[in-house]
Amino acid sequence: MTAIPFTIGRWTFPSKAAFIARCRAILHGGDIDTEIRGTDAELVEMVFWLRADKLKVCGSRQVVAYHRRKHPSYPTPCFHAELDDGTMLDFSFRKVLRP
């Protein structure tokens, strides 16, 4: 079976599995409670912008940084958006893969 390319923003991955692997590499590529920077942050931002539910929660607040932190309910790392009022909003990259 041939993999179907997956595009998010300016990035095209050979498959959804490759996208998942890249997101996992970002989550595990640095210490917990650290800011994600550079092109990794650009990809994480694209993921965030595809999460309409999270954008609604933001309201008029702006994202000032992206972080890797522990999930609030599980012992796993996840992405967090730091908002301009200091709020940390967790979000999953896997939900952008769901129809």
C-alpha positions, -999 to 999 in steps of 0.1 A, spaced: 0 0 0 13 34 -10 14 61 17 -5 93 10 15 125 15 3 147 44 7 185 42 5 210 70 14 246 63 46 247 43 56 211 53 48 180 33 54 147 49 55 114 30 28 100 52 8 107 83 31 83 101 60 106 92 42 136 105 35 118 138 72 108 140 82 144 136 58 157 162 71 130 186 107 140 179 98 176 188 81 166 220 110 143 231 138 165 215 142 187 245 137 188 283 101 190 297 91 226 306 112 242 278 102 265 250 101 251 214 120 273 190 129 278 154 114 256 127 100 232 153 80 261 167 67 270 132 54 234 127 38 234 162 22 267 154 7 252 122 -7 223 143 -22 248 168 -39 269 140 -56 237 127 -72 232 162 -104 254 158 -115 243 193 -83 257 208 -85 289 188 -120 294 202 -107 291 238 -80 317 230 -105 343 221 -87 376 218 -56 364 236 -25 358 215 0 330 216 35 342 227 53 309 228 50 271 224 63 247 250 68 210 257 53 201 290 36 172 308 0 166 300 -22 178 328 -39 145 332 -14 119 319 23 113 324 32 121 288 46 152 271 23 174 250 24 207 233 13 238 252 6 273 239 16 301 262 -10 329 259 -2 366 265 -20 365 299 3 337 311 -23 309 306 -9 276 293 -32 258 269 -24 222 261 -32 207 227 -27 174 208 -12 171 174 -31 138 168 -64 156 167 -55 173 134 -53 138 118 -90 131 126 -116 138 100 
